[in-house]
């Protein structure tokens, strides 16, 4: 049996991770805000040969958003499960 202090500490740490993932997912989902996460100058240069642009880049962006959202969802479920165990 784990002590409530350990469970609450774990829940708080999971909530921090869940909040960070949720914020990251929201920022990544808005194209106008995505430049904050991109390298400096990436939004003003032309793509070189071999770099993704157009619909492959959009599909990649959707996959990144889905992955971040899955991370956030899993972390929020972890918080819920830990608090339910207390």
HELIX and SHEET records of a PDB file:
HELIX    1   1 UNK A    4  UNK A   29  1                                  26    
HELIX    2   2 UNK A   34  UNK A   36  5                                   3    
HELIX    3   3 UNK A   55  UNK A   85  1                                  31    
END                                                                             
